[in-house]
Amino acid sequence: MAVKITLPDGSIKDYERGVSALEVAESISPRLAKAAIAVRVEGVMQDLDTEIKEDSLLQIITVEQPEGLEILRHSAAHIMAEAVKRLYPEAKLAIGPAIENGFYYDFDVPDSFSPEDLGRIEDEMRRIIREDQAFSHWELDKETAIREFAAKGEEYKVELLQDMDDEKVSIYRQGDFIDLCRGPHLPSTGRLKAFKLLNVAGAYWRGDSSRPMLQRIYGTAFARQKDLDQYLQRLEEAARRDHRRLGKELDLFSLQDEGPGFPFLHPKGMVIWRALEDFWRQEHRRRGYQEIKTPIILSESLWRQSGHWDHYRENMYFTEIDNNTYAIKPMNCPGSVLLYRRRLQSYRDLPLRYCELGLVHRHELSGTLHGLMRVRCFHQDDAHIFMLPSQIQEEIEGVIEFIDYVYRDIFGLNYRVELSTKPENAMGPDEIWDVATEALRQAMEAKGMPYKINEGDGAFYGPKLDFHLEDCLGRTWQCGTIQLDFMFPERFDLTYVGEDGNEHRPVMIHRVIFGALERFIGILIEEFAGAFPAWLAPIQARIIPVGDRFLDYAKGVQNQLMADDHLRIDLDRRDEKVGYKIRHAQLEKIPYMLIVGEKEEAAGTVSVRHRQLGDLGSLSVEAFREALCQEVKSMSLAPDQDKLGKPMP
């Protein structure tokens, strides 16, 4: 009996019933069969030895495809687990999935793994790969599987099995190693060519801090060695740019044991903060926003009314005042709503744009905290726009233009946009969500901007556009967002008096651009590798006298330059050699070094050196001041060499 198999190009071929996916690949092309690692049958990923018994739509999967690379990495996790069990028979297995850029496996072992252990595990993995063990798959009755894993002492696998509803469970074997897994996997261990174990971290079983702490080994794998080498180079560059390391070296911020997840900004970090804050305030004022400030503690009743109590309570902190429950705000929006509601608004007042650099607190698990990127308190550069329904399109487009200006024009950052739709826990009827989602879509279409749909990831009160910044290493960071909200005006009974004299319901936009100011600073530290453009640099220029007898001239230069309030100039008074002072300034990533000695004092000049361009020659103090002022005022990312001079040969 024949089966009809439809291929991705639309062609239909007849095969004998029970033909394997690998045999289908061989009939198409021996080259394809050699590259194949799995198959998708009627949309379901399966192993190559899968028998096709019904008419089916079939696609051969190779490691060149994203899903193929995921299979490769999942198989690498199994190979690593086998290697660990060979070297450490007492190790107990937990879970080992493929993840973005790699894989991991969690183990319960008596002692923590060391970097030396990772080297031993890698060597054992290579032996397993040389053995070219076949991955085989079969199904077991759930109760039989429980007995088998219990006999092996694999208590974590037993717990996983006990939580399953299936009567049959999927098992994979390679060599003597058996694991609970849905698959699919590579045809054999020998197909893994390029891999690297990266590091070890602690991880609570099932993410529960009351459960055992396991050892998680992270690794990565690629189809080709050159791809792995490029990735490892990116990791090295990422380590060089790590904002946590640079934050300490440049004395910008710290995180203290007394306040985990609550960052401390140092004086130099505050300079960057104030520069961004001044820019934020100036640009919002220019666009018709009114700045507000709302309390960080508000009553339980407010958070119930907003919906946060039901949809966000696990991320909130609480306190009690006069026997009443209050919450420390995780969002700024309810405060803006209360200000809108304080008086009757007219259609002539709309759109009303409130902006707030508001301090919010959110409860994050300790294992998720990461420098400035994931913290428990941060300042959100919120804005809430209250508008007429007829103003929706124009206001959304205006925010898109604002975000594009900040990301591309000011910071030179690329980004991508996702349209996030109604989540499962959403408030309000589908009809309202459809209208809001369509409005966001139309705004993106009107701007001619590409975007992708992120199904089910909207806020509980409305769909949103999420802006993901891309840094110089190709990593993305979700920062900006535009959320269109019909629910809050309804829940808080917000109205305006229309042109007809009757009361009507406004519409809200919730939006941020930086996102969290702390996180944005972390992104900038890594983007610029700590070498900030002059307008953001904590110290914009350092004056370096060649000897103590030129200190008075150096002080005069400093006073002349700092007559402009915008400039941040310091003076190196140390009794050290000039070369040492220059190297120290380079390590601090100060944009300009101004060398002054006998020649400069006589001519009333400074010898200008840039941290990247090197020696730029001599300039009068006034000429340098004007050039630096212009660079700072224009928020340029690079110096103007026409005004400062070309690098000296």
C-alpha positions in Angstrom: 0.0 0.0 0.0 1.4 3.4 -1.0 1.5 6.6 0.9 1.7 10.1 -0.7 4.3 12.4 0.8 4.1 16.1 0.0 7.4 18.0 0.1 7.9 21.7 1.0 8.1 22.6 -2.7 4.6 21.3 -3.2 5.7 18.1 -5.1 4.0 14.8 -4.2 5.8 11.5 -4.3 4.5 7.9 -3.7 6.3 5.6 -1.3 5.6 2.2 0.2 3.8 2.4 3.5 6.3 2.3 6.4 9.1 4.1 4.5 11.5 5.8 6.9 12.1 9.6 6.7 15.8 8.9 6.0 14.8 6.7 3.0 12.7 9.6 1.7 15.7 12.0 2.1 17.9 9.5 0.2 15.4 9.3 -2.7 15.4 13.1 -3.0 19.2 13.5 -2.8 22.1 11.6 -1.2 23.6 14.9 -0.2 20.4 15.8 1.6 20.3 12.5 3.3 23.8 13.0 4.5 23.0 16.4 6.0 19.6 15.3 7.4 19.3 15.0 11.2 15.5 14.9 11.8 12.2 15.3 10.0 9.0 17.3 10.5 5.9 15.2 9.7 2.6 17.1 9.6 4.3 19.8 11.6 5.6 17.5 14.3 9.4 17.1 14.8 10.5 13.4 14.8 13.7 11.3 14.4 15.0 10.3 11.0 14.1 6.6 11.5 10.4 7.5 11.9 8.2 5.3 9.6 5.7 7.1 7.5 2.4 5.2 7.4 -0.1 7.8 6.3 -0.2 10.5 3.6 1.8 13.3 5.1 3.4 16.7 4.6 7.1 16.1 5.2 10.2 18.4 5.7 13.7 17.2 6.1 15.6 19.1 8.8 19.4 19.9 8.7 21.6 21.7 11.2 21.5 24.7 8.8 18.0 25.4 10.0 17.2 27.0 13.5 15.3 23.9 14.6 18.1 21.7 13.4 20.6 23.6 15.5 18.3 23.3 18.5 18.3 19.5 18.0 22.1 19.5 17.8 22.3 21.4 21.1 19.7 19.2 22.8 21.7 16.1 21.8 24.9 17.8 23.1 23.2 18.1 26.5 22.5 14.4 26.5 26.1 13.6 25.5 27.3 15.9 28.3 25.0 14.1 30.8 26.4 10.7 29.7 30.0 12.0 30.2 29.1 13.3 33.7 27.6 10.0 34.6 30.7 8.1 33.4 33.0 10.4 35.4 30.7 10.9 38.4 28.5 7.9 38.8 26.9 9.4 42.0 25.6 12.3 40.0 21.8 12.5 39.7 20.2 13.8 36.6 17.6 16.6 36.5 16.8 18.4 33.2 18.9 19.3 30.2 17.3 21.4 27.4 18.6 23.4 24.5 18.4 27.1 25.1 19.2 30.2 23.0 22.9 30.0 21.9 23.5 26.7 23.6 22.3 24.1 26.2 22.6 23.2 29.8 22.1 20.2 32.1 21.3 20.3 35.9 23.0 17.7 38.2 22.8 16.9 41.8 26.4 16.2 42.9 28.1 16.1 46.3 30.7 18.8 45.4 30.6 21.7 43.0 32.1 21.3 39.5 35.3 23.3 38.9 36.8 24.6 35.6 39.1 21.6 35.7 36.1 19.3 35.9 34.7 20.9 32.7 37.9 20.1 30.9 37.6 16.4 32.0 33.9 16.3 31.0 34.7 17.8 27.5 37.4 15.1 27.0 34.9 12.4 27.9 32.3 13.9 25.5 34.9 13.6 22.7 35.3 9.9 23.5 31.5 9.4 23.3 31.5 11.3 20.0 34.3 9.1 18.6 32.2 6.0 19.7 29.5 7.3 17.3 26.7 5.9 19.5 23.3 5.8 17.9 20.4 7.7 19.5 17.5 5.3 19.8 13.9 6.0 20.9 11.1 4.0 22.4 8.1 4.4 24.6 7.5 2.9 28.1 4.5 2.6 30.3 4.7 5.4 32.8 4.8 3.1 35.8 7.5 0.9 34.3 9.6 4.0 33.6 9.1 5.2 37.2 10.4 1.8 38.5 13.4 1.8 36.2 14.5 5.4 37.0 13.8 4.7 40.8 16.1 1.7 40.6 18.8 3.9 39.2 18.4 6.4 42.0 17.2 9.1 39.6 14.8 10.8 42.0 14.4 13.9 39.9 13.4 11.9 36.8 10.9 10.0 39.0 9.3 13.3 40.2 9.0 14.5 36.6 7.4 11.2 35.6 4.9 11.3 38.5 3.8 14.8 37.4 3.0 13.5 33.8 -0.5 12.7 32.7 0.6 10.4 29.8 0.2 6.7 30.1 3.2 6.2 27.8 6.5 8.2 28.1 9.3 8.8 25.7 12.8 7.4 26.4 16.1 7.9 24.6 19.3 5.9 24.8 22.8 6.4 23.5 25.2 3.6 24.4 24.5 2.7 28.0 23.0 6.1 28.8 19.2 6.3 29.2 17.2 9.5 29.6 13.6 10.7 29.8 13.1 12.9 26.7 10.6 13.8 24.0 13.4 14.3 21.4 14.1 14.3 18.5 17.9 13.8 18.5 20.8 13.5 16.1 21.1 10.1 14.4 24.2 9.4 16.4 26.7 11.1 18.8 29.3 11.3 16.0 27.3 14.0 14.3 28.3 16.5 17.0 31.4 18.2 15.8 31.9 21.6 17.4 31.0 22.2 21.1 32.3 23.9 24.2 31.4 23.8 27.9 31.3 27.4 29.2 30.6 27.6 32.9 28.9 26.3 36.0 26.1 28.0 38.0 23.8 27.1 40.8 20.1 26.5 40.0 17.3 25.5 42.3 15.3 22.4 41.3 12.3 23.7 39.4 13.3 27.3 40.2 12.0 26.9 43.8 14.4 28.3 46.4 12.9 25.8 48.9 14.1 22.9 46.8 17.7 21.5 46.4 20.4 23.6 44.8 21.7 21.8 41.7 24.8 22.3 39.6 24.0 23.6 36.1 26.7 23.2 33.4 26.2 25.5 30.4 27.6 24.7 27.0 27.2 25.6 23.4 27.4 23.7 20.1 27.4 24.6 16.4 27.3 22.8 13.1 30.8 24.1 12.2 34.0 24.8 14.1 34.3 28.3 12.5 30.8 29.2 13.8 31.8 28.1 17.3 35.1 30.0 17.1 33.2 33.2 16.1 30.7 32.7 19.0 33.5 32.2 21.5 35.2 35.4 20.2 31.9 37.2 20.8 31.8 35.9 24.3 35.3 37.2 24.9 34.3 40.6 23.6 31.1 40.5 25.8 33.3 39.7 28.8 35.5 42.7 28.0 32.5 44.9 27.8 30.6 43.4 30.8 29.0 46.4 32.5 29.5 44.8 35.9 33.3 44.6 35.5 33.5 48.0 33.9 31.2 49.5 36.5 33.6 48.5 39.2 36.8 49.5 37.2 35.4 52.9 36.3 33.8 53.4 39.7 30.3 54.0 38.3 28.0 51.8 40.4 28.0 48.9 42.8 25.7 46.3 44.3 26.0 45.7 48.0 25.3 42.6 50.0 23.0 44.7 52.2 20.7 45.4 49.3 20.8 42.6 46.7 19.2 43.9 43.5 19.2 47.5 44.7 22.0 49.4 42.8 24.2 52.1 44.3 25.2 54.8 41.8 28.6 56.4 42.5 29.5 60.0 41.8 30.8 59.2 38.3 27.7 57.1 37.6 25.5 60.0 38.7 27.2 62.2 36.1 26.0 59.8 33.4 22.6 59.6 35.0 22.2 63.4 35.1 23.3 63.8 31.5 20.6 61.3 30.4 18.0 62.8 32.7 18.7 66.3 31.3 18.4 65.0 27.8 15.2 63.1 28.7 13.7 66.2 30.2 14.7 68.5 27.4 13.2 66.2 24.7 10.0 65.7 26.5 9.5 69.4 27.1 10.1 70.0 23.4 7.3 67.5 22.5 4.6 68.9 24.7 4.9 66.5 27.7 4.3 67.7 31.3 6.5 66.3 34.0 4.9 64.9 37.1 6.0 63.0 40.2 3.8 60.4 42.0 4.2 58.6 45.3 6.0 55.2 45.5 3.5 53.9 48.1 -0.2 53.7 47.3 -3.2 51.8 48.8 -4.2 48.3 48.1 -7.6 49.5 46.8 -5.8 51.4 44.0 -3.9 48.3 42.9 -7.0 46.2 43.0 -8.8 48.8 40.8 -6.0 48.9 38.3 -5.8 45.1 38.0 -2.3 44.8 39.3 -3.4 43.1 42.4 -4.8 40.2 40.4 -2.3 40.1 37.6 1.0 41.3 39.1 0.9 40.7 42.9 3.7 38.2 43.0 6.1 40.8 41.7 5.1 43.5 44.3 6.3 44.6 47.7 3.8 45.5 50.5 3.8 47.4 53.7 1.2 48.3 56.3 0.2 51.8 57.5 -2.4 52.4 60.2 -3.6 48.8 59.9 -4.2 49.2 56.1 -2.3 47.4 53.3 -0.2 49.5 50.9 1.9 48.5 48.0 5.2 49.9 46.8 4.5 50.7 43.2 5.8 48.4 40.5 4.3 50.7 37.8 3.8 54.4 37.5 0.5 54.3 35.6 -2.1 54.4 38.4 -0.5 57.6 39.7 -0.9 59.3 36.4 -4.5 58.1 36.2 -5.2 59.8 39.6 -3.8 63.0 38.4 -5.8 62.9 35.2 -8.9 62.3 37.3 -8.4 65.1 39.7 -10.5 67.5 37.6 -12.9 67.4 34.7 -11.0 67.3 31.4 -12.2 68.9 28.2 -11.6 67.6 24.7 -9.6 70.8 24.2 -7.1 69.6 26.8 -6.3 66.4 24.9 -4.0 64.9 24.1 -2.6 65.3 27.7 0.9 63.9 27.9 2.3 63.2 31.4 5.9 62.0 31.8 7.6 60.7 34.9 11.0 59.4 35.8 9.4 57.3 38.5 11.1 54.9 41.0 9.4 51.5 40.9 10.1 48.3 42.9 9.6 44.7 41.6 10.2 41.5 43.4 12.7 39.5 41.3 14.1 36.1 42.2 17.7 36.3 43.4 18.8 33.9 40.7 17.6 36.3 38.0 19.4 39.4 39.2 22.1 40.6 36.8 24.0 43.8 37.5 22.0 46.8 36.2 20.2 44.7 33.7 17.9 42.9 36.1 17.3 44.7 39.4 14.6 45.1 42.1 14.3 48.9 42.0 14.7 51.1 39.0 13.6 54.4 37.5 11.2 54.0 34.6 11.0 56.8 32.1 7.2 56.5 31.9 4.8 58.6 30.0 1.0 58.3 29.9 -0.9 60.0 27.1 -4.6 60.6 27.5 -6.3 61.2 24.1 -9.4 61.3 22.0 -10.1 58.1 20.0 -9.5 60.2 16.9 -5.9 61.0 18.1 -4.7 57.4 18.5 -2.9 57.0 15.2 -1.1 60.4 15.4 0.0 59.9 19.0 1.3 56.4 18.4 3.3 57.5 15.3 4.6 60.4 17.4 6.0 58.1 20.0 7.5 55.8 17.4 9.3 58.8 15.9 10.5 59.8 19.4 11.9 56.4 20.1 13.6 56.2 16.7 15.2 59.6 17.3 16.6 58.5 20.6 17.9 55.1 19.6 19.2 55.8 16.1 20.0 59.5 16.0 21.4 60.0 19.5 22.9 56.7 20.4 23.5 55.1 17.0 21.6 51.9 18.1 19.7 49.6 15.8 16.5 47.9 16.9 13.7 45.6 15.9 10.0 45.8 16.9 7.5 43.2 18.0 3.8 43.6 18.1 2.7 41.7 21.3 -0.9 40.5 21.3 -3.6 39.6 23.9 -2.2 37.3 26.7 -4.2 34.6 28.5 -4.7 36.7 31.6 -6.0 39.8 29.7 -8.7 42.1 30.9 -11.5 43.1 28.6 -13.4 41.7 25.6 -11.8 40.5 22.4 -13.4 43.3 20.4 -11.5 46.0 22.3 -8.3 44.1 22.0 -8.8 43.7 18.2 -9.3 47.5 17.9 -6.2 48.3 19.9 -4.0 45.7 18.1 -5.1 47.0 14.7 -4.3 50.6 15.7 -0.8 49.6 16.6 -0.4 47.6 13.4 -1.7 50.5 11.3 0.8 52.9 13.0 3.7 50.6 12.1 2.4 50.2 8.6 2.1 54.0 8.2 5.7 54.5 9.3 6.8 51.8 6.9 8.6 49.9 9.7 9.1 46.1 9.7 7.8 44.2 12.8 7.0 40.7 13.8 4.0 39.4 15.8 4.7 38.1 19.3 1.5 36.2 20.1 0.1 36.4 23.6 2.8 38.6 25.2 0.8 41.8 25.6 0.3 43.6 28.9 -2.8 42.4 30.8 -4.5 45.7 29.9 -3.6 46.1 26.3 -1.4 45.1 23.3 2.0 46.7 22.8 4.9 47.4 20.5 8.1 46.3 22.1 11.4 47.8 20.9 14.4 45.5 21.2 17.8 47.3 21.0 20.6 45.6 19.2 24.1 46.2 20.5 27.5 45.9 18.7 27.7 42.2 19.6 24.3 41.4 18.1 22.6 41.0 21.4 19.1 42.4 21.9 17.6 44.2 24.9 13.9 45.0 25.3 13.7 48.7 26.3 11.1 50.8 24.7 7.4 49.9 24.6 4.1 51.5 23.5 1.0 50.0 25.1 -2.4 51.0 23.9 -5.0 50.8 26.7 -8.8 51.0 26.6 -9.1 49.2 30.0 -7.7 51.7 32.5 -10.0 54.5 31.4 -12.9 52.1 31.9 -11.8 50.8 35.3 -11.1 54.3 36.7 -14.1 55.9 35.0 -12.0 58.5 33.2 -13.9 61.0 31.1 -13.6 64.2 29.1 -16.3 66.7 28.0 -16.6 66.4 24.3 -17.4 69.1 21.7 -21.1 68.0 22.1 -21.1 68.8 25.8 -21.4 65.2 26.9 -18.9 63.1 28.8 -16.8 60.5 26.8 -14.2 58.0 27.5 -10.5 58.8 26.6 -7.9 56.3 25.5 -4.5 55.8 27.1 -1.0 55.1 25.8 1.6 53.8 28.3 5.1 54.2 26.9 8.8 54.1 27.9 11.9 54.9 25.8 14.9 54.1 28.0 12.8 51.5 29.8 14.6 51.4 33.1 17.3 54.1 33.3 19.6 51.8 35.2 19.3 49.2 32.6 19.9 51.7 29.8 23.1 52.8 31.5 24.2 49.2 31.7 23.5 48.8 28.0 25.5 52.0 27.2 28.4 50.8 29.3 28.6 47.6 27.2 27.8 49.3 23.9 30.6 51.9 24.4 32.8 49.4 26.4 33.0 52.2 29.0 34.4 54.7 26.6 31.5 57.1 26.6 31.1 59.9 24.1 32.2 63.2 25.6 28.7 64.4 26.4 28.2 61.4 28.7 31.7 60.9 30.0 32.1 61.5 33.8 35.3 63.3 33.1 35.5 64.9 29.6 39.1 66.0 29.7 42.1 65.7 32.1 44.8 68.2 32.2 48.3 66.6 32.7 51.1 69.0 33.6 54.6 67.7 32.7 55.9 68.9 36.0 55.0 70.6 39.2 56.2 74.0 38.0 53.4 74.0 35.4 50.7 73.4 37.9 49.7 77.1 38.1 49.3 77.2 34.3 47.3 73.9 34.4 44.9 75.4 37.1 44.4 78.4 34.9 43.5 76.2 31.9 41.1 74.2 34.1 39.4 77.4 35.3 39.1 78.7 31.8 37.6 75.5 30.5 35.2 75.1 33.4 33.9 78.6 33.0 31.4 76.8 30.8 29.1 74.9 33.2 28.7 72.0 30.8 32.3 70.9 30.8 33.8 68.4 33.3 37.5 68.9 33.5 39.9 67.5 36.1 43.6 68.0 36.8 46.2 65.3 37.5 48.3 66.8 40.3 50.3 63.6 41.1 54.0 63.6 41.1 54.3 61.0 38.4 55.8 60.8 34.9 53.7 62.0 32.0 53.5 58.6 30.4 52.1 57.0 33.6 49.5 59.7 33.8 48.5 59.3 30.2 48.2 55.5 30.6 46.1 56.0 33.7 43.7 58.4 31.9 43.4 55.9 29.0 42.4 53.2 31.5 39.8 55.5 32.9 38.6 56.0 29.3 38.7 59.8 29.5 38.0 61.3 26.1 40.7 64.0 26.1 44.1 64.5 27.7 45.5 68.0 27.7 49.3 68.0 28.1 50.8 71.3 29.3 54.4 72.2 29.7 56.9 75.0 28.9 55.9 75.2 25.3 52.2 75.3 26.0 52.5 77.8 28.8 54.5 80.2 26.6 52.0 79.9 23.7 48.8 79.8 25.8 47.9 76.4 24.3 47.3 72.8 25.2 48.7 69.7 23.5 45.5 67.6 22.8 45.5 63.8 22.9 42.3 61.7 22.3 41.9 58.3 23.9 41.4 56.6 20.5 42.9 59.0 17.9 46.1 59.7 19.8 48.0 63.1 19.5 46.0 65.8 17.7 48.5 68.6 18.1 48.3 71.9 19.8 45.2 74.2 20.2 44.6 77.4 22.0 42.6 76.9 25.2 39.7 78.8 23.7 39.7 76.8 20.5 39.7 73.5 22.4 36.9 74.8 24.7 34.7 75.7 21.7 35.3 72.4 20.0 34.5 70.4 23.2 31.4 72.5 23.9 30.1 71.9 20.4 30.8 68.2 20.7 28.9 68.1 24.0 26.1 70.3 22.9 25.5 68.2 19.7 25.7 65.0 21.7 28.1 63.7 19.1 29.3 60.1 19.3 32.8 61.1 17.9 35.1 64.1 18.0 35.0 66.7 15.2 38.5 66.3 13.7 38.0 69.4 11.5 38.0 71.5 14.7 40.4 69.5 16.8 43.0 68.5 14.2 44.0 65.3 12.6 46.0 62.5 14.4 49.7 63.3 14.2 51.8 60.7 12.3 
